[in-house]
Amino acid sequence: MHENVSIEKYGRGTGRVLVTGADLPLDVLDPQEVVRELATAGFLVFRGFDTGVTAFNAFVDKLSWRRIHRRSISGRIRSRPP
């Protein structure tokens, strides 16, 4: 993981929080490491990153092995089955 990103436990479950205080873009994260963390934790929360809906969509596309159809409604990302 990037030197300015820490991984913390999320509550009592298996989820993890990726935290940075440096306003880093999501692009600094290694996609293979993120996918590995996701596979282990079940879900990830990103805190402190400099991002928006467009940047997050690009990040998800980079991680996806298949394209996810989605549309943005009021700043929220919604997924729908292909």
RARA-V307671 format. One record per pair of residues at least 24 apart in sequence whose ideal C-beta (glycine too) atoms are under 10 Angstrom apart, sorted by sequence separation. I is the first residue (numbers start at 1). J is the second residue. If there is no record, write none. Layout:
BEGIN
{{I | J} {I | J}}
END
This chain:
BEGIN
{{4 | 28} {5 | 29} {16 | 40} {17 | 41} {24 | 48} {25 | 49} {26 | 50} {27 | 51} {53 | 77} {3 | 28} {16 | 41} {23 | 48} {24 | 49} {25 | 50} {26 | 51} {34 | 59} {38 | 63} {2 | 28} {7 | 33} {14 | 40} {15 | 41} {16 | 42} {17 | 43} {18 | 44} {19 | 45} {20 | 46} {21 | 47} {22 | 48} {23 | 49} {24 | 50} {25 | 51} {1 | 28} {2 | 29} {14 | 41} {15 | 42} {16 | 43} {17 | 44} {18 | 45} {19 | 46} {20 | 47} {21 | 48} {22 | 49} {23 | 50} {24 | 51} {1 | 29} {2 | 30} {5 | 33} {13 | 41} {14 | 42} {15 | 43} {16 | 44} {17 | 45} {18 | 46} {19 | 47} {20 | 48} {22 | 50} {23 | 51} {27 | 55} {31 | 59} {34 | 62} {35 | 63} {1 | 30} {13 | 42} {14 | 43} {15 | 44} {16 | 45} {17 | 46} {18 | 47} {19 | 48} {20 | 49} {26 | 55} {34 | 63} {35 | 64} {7 | 37} {13 | 43} {15 | 45} {17 | 47} {18 | 48} {19 | 49} {20 | 50} {25 | 55} {26 | 56} {29 | 59} {35 | 65} {2 | 33} {10 | 41} {17 | 48} {18 | 49} {27 | 58} {31 | 62} {32 | 63} {1 | 33} {9 | 41} {10 | 42} {26 | 58} {27 | 59} {31 | 63} {1 | 34} {10 | 43} {25 | 58} {26 | 59} {29 | 62} {31 | 64} {7 | 41} {10 | 44} {11 | 45} {25 | 59} {26 | 60} {29 | 63} {1 | 36} {10 | 45} {27 | 62} {1 | 37} {26 | 62} {7 | 44} {8 | 45} {26 | 63} {8 | 47} {5 | 46} {6 | 47} {5 | 47} {6 | 48} {5 | 48} {4 | 48} {5 | 49}}
END
